[in-house]
Amino acid sequence: LHYPLRRQRQMCIRDRYIWWPKHGHVWRKASRLHLRGSVKQIVFSLHGLIGVWSALLIIYFCLTGLALAKPNWFSPLLSAPTYAPPASAGFAEICHEKITPADAERAGKQAFPNKRLSTFFMPNKENGPYMLTYKSVSDGNKIEGDGRIYVHTSCHNKVYIENANVSEISVKLTGMMLSLHAGYSFAKPIGSILVVITGLSLVLLAGTGLVTFFTRTLRRRQNG
């Protein structure tokens, strides 16, 4: 995953340099779509227009995505997220009690009385724990929240609580990076709009780029 992200970022920087006019006004070129001429010229004009306006967004999402895909590259600022309690928490023990989802939710509410439930993960393996995440408005991680609790499925009162507010700075920054990449750090409609615009821009850039490439290739073959 990290190679396509890095490659996309490099292409954005390179193509922006190629597009930048050597003579004349930048704004004139960036604000005009040339609809006269051949289909190839129109597509190429559209390709450049989309590229220059979406380049910063694409670079932004590539960089945040790269940081999440390879957090060890940015160590000690970032750390890989964990989705299981540490071995020292004793969750390998097997008891003969039954902990229901409602019991797990009550334990989470008791651990985080001032936060609301964000996600509820059922056990993904035998004797695996419930995992619940809790968030509030002030949390750095706007998706899952800064509060997390693991609840044993067969042992009463065996829980493991994580709170990013009192964790290492790398844990806080990783949660914030996740929110930035998903667009949740912006106002709710703005973040979603930016994600959609960036996704559509990538699709249009790929399509217009392919048309430009194949039309030029066919023309060269015809002239050759």
N, C-alpha and C positions, 0 to 999 in steps of 0.2 A: 504493500500500500504506500509506503513512504517514497518509493521511486517515482511512481506516477505523479505524486504531489510535488516532489522536487522538480520533476521535469516540466510540469505545468507552470510552476513559478518561473523557471528559466525561460520558457517560451513567452510568457507574458512580458518579461523584461526585454527580451530580444526583439519581439515583434513591436513593442512600443518604440524601441529605438529605430527600427526600420521605418515605421510609420511616420515618425516625427519629421515634419517638413524641413528640408534644407534651406528653402527660401519661402518667404511669404509668412502669413499669419497662422499660428496654430489653431486659434479659435475658428477661423474660416474653414479649415479642413475638418475640424472636429464637430462642426455643427451643420454640415451639409451632406446630404445623401444624393449622389449623382444618379438621376433616373434616366438620363439620356445616354445613348450609346448601346452597345451590345449587352446581351445578358451577362456575359463574363465581366464586363466593366461594372455593371450594376451590382453584381454579387460581390465583386472585389471591394467596391465602395462600402457596401453593407458590412462586409467582414471587418474592414478597418474601423468603421464607426462603432460597431459593437465592441470590438477589441479595446479601443482607447477608453471608452466609457466604463467598461466592466473590469479593466485590468486591475485596479486597486482592490476591488471586491474579491476577485479571483486570487490575488496574491495573499490577501488577508485570510481567506478561508483555507488556502493551501498551507500557509505558515502555522495556523492554529491546528489544522488537521495533522500536519507533520509533527508538531509538538506532542499531540495525543498519541499518534502512532508509534513514535520513538521517544518517549519521555526520558530514557537514559541518555540521549544525546544532549539533553538540557539539564542533566544532573549537576549540582544538587538543587537547582531551582524547581525541578519537577520530579515527581516520583510516579511509578506505575500504580494505577488504582488497584485495590484488592477487593475481592468479593467473597471472602471467606474469613472466618475468625482465625486468629493465630493458634498454633498447636498448643500453646501454653494455656489457652482458655478451657481446655478439657472437654471439647465437644466430641472427641472420639469415644467418650463413655456412652454406654447404652444402658438406659433404665427401662423400667416396665410400666411407665406412666404414659398417658396420652395428652399431648398439648395440642389444643385446637387452634385454628387461625384466630378465633376470637380471643383466646388466652394470649396469643402472641401480640395482638393489637392492644390489649389492655396493658401488657408489659411495656410496649412502646409508648403508649400515652403516659404511663407513669414515669418513664425515663425522660420524655420530652413534653412536659405539660404545656409549654408555650409555643409549640410547633404543631403543624398539621401534617397528617400522613401524606407522603408524596408517592411512594411506590411500595408495593407489597410483593415480595418474591416467595413463591412456594418452594419447598425443598426440591433440589434438582438431582438428588441421589438418596439412596436409602440411609436413613438416620441423619440426613442433612438438615441444617437449621433453616428456620424461617429468616428472611432478611427484610427488614422494614427500614425505609428511609424517611426522614422528617425534615421539613424546611419551614423557614419563615421569610419575611420580606427582606430582612437584613443579611441573609445567607449569601456567601460568595458563589456557591453552587446553586444556580437558579433552577436546575433540572431536578436533581435528586434531593438537594438540601445538604446541609452540613451535619445533620444528625443521622446516625445509623445504629441499629440494634440487631443483634443475632439472637434468636431464641431457640433453644434446644427443643426438639420435637418429642422427646421421651423422658426428659428430666425436668421436674419442677424447679423454678427459681434459678435455672442455669441460663444466664444471658451474658452477652458481651456487648458493651456499649462503646461506640466511637463518636467523638465530637470533634469536627474539624476546627472548631474555635479554640480548642486547647491542644491541637495536634501540631506536628511540625509544619513549618512554613511551606514546604514543598507540597504537602497534602492540600493546603488551602489554595495554593496557586494552581494545582492540577484541577481542582474543582472549578475554579474561576475560568480556566482555559476551556474546560468542557462547555461551560455556559457561553463563553465567547464564540466558540466554534458553531454551536447550535443556534446562535442568534438570540438566546434568552437574556443576555445581559442588556439588550436594548429594550425599549418599550415593546410590549407584546406584539402589536401589529407590525411595527417597523422591522423587528427581527425576522419575522416570518416572510415579510415582503422581500427583504434583502436576500434571504436564502433562496426564495423562488426566482428572483431576478438573476442571481448568480448561476443557478442551475440551468435556466433557460438560455443564458448567455453562452454557457459552455456548449450546449446542444447546437445553438445557432452558429457559433464559431467553428465547431467541428463540421457542420453541414456546408457552410459557405467555404470553409477551407478546402474540403474535399472537392467541391465543384470547381474552385479556382485551380487546384492542383491538376485535376484530370483534364480540364479544358486546355490548360497550358501544355500538358504532356501530349495530348492529341494534336495540338497545333504544331508542336515541334516535330512530331512524327510525320505529319502531313508535309511540312516544309522541308524535312530532311529527306 
